[in-house]
Amino acid sequence: MNEIQDDLQVAVTELIELANVSPEQILVVGCSTSEVLGAHIGKGGSIEVAEMIYSVLESLAK
């Protein structure tokens, strides 16, 4: 789970920098927790993964 969290942090930080996202803009993120875990969409969802993703995105938004 830590590796996913670290990868997400890096990927979103790079996206924000490359897209030149400003504080006034909205970044919409959609993903499947099943796919994050390597399963097919709808076949392995996880509340824990969803909470981790939200936590990373929330901290970067601040």
C-alpha positions in Angstrom: 0.0 0.0 0.0 2.9 2.4 0.7 4.3 1.8 -2.8 0.9 2.8 -4.3 0.7 5.8 -2.1 4.2 6.9 -3.0 3.6 6.4 -6.8 0.3 8.3 -6.6 2.1 11.2 -4.8 4.7 11.4 -7.5 2.3 11.0 -10.4 -0.2 13.6 -9.3 2.6 16.1 -8.4 4.1 15.6 -11.9 0.6 16.1 -13.4 0.0 19.3 -11.5 3.4 20.7 -12.5 3.2 19.6 -16.2 -0.4 20.8 -16.6 0.5 24.0 -14.7 -2.6 23.7 -12.5 -3.3 26.8 -10.5 -5.1 27.1 -7.2 -8.2 28.5 -8.9 -8.5 25.4 -11.1 -10.3 22.1 -10.4 -8.6 18.8 -11.1 -11.1 16.0 -11.5 -9.7 12.5 -10.8 -11.5 9.3 -11.5 -10.2 5.8 -10.8 -11.1 2.3 -9.9 -9.7 1.0 -6.7 -10.0 -2.5 -8.2 -7.7 -1.5 -11.0 -5.3 0.2 -8.6 -5.0 -3.2 -6.9 -4.5 -5.0 -10.2 -8.0 -6.4 -10.6 -10.7 -5.8 -13.2 -13.1 -2.9 -12.6 -15.7 -3.8 -10.0 -14.0 -7.1 -9.0 -11.8 -6.0 -6.1 -12.7 -2.7 -4.7 -11.2 -1.4 -1.5 -12.4 1.3 0.9 -8.8 1.4 2.3 -7.4 2.2 -1.1 -10.1 4.8 -1.7 -9.3 6.5 1.6 -5.6 6.4 0.8 -6.1 8.0 -2.6 -8.4 10.6 -1.1 -5.8 11.4 1.6 -3.0 11.9 -0.9 -5.1 14.1 -3.2 -6.4 16.1 -0.3 -2.9 16.8 1.0 -1.7 17.9 -2.5 -4.8 20.2 -2.8 -3.7 22.0 0.3 
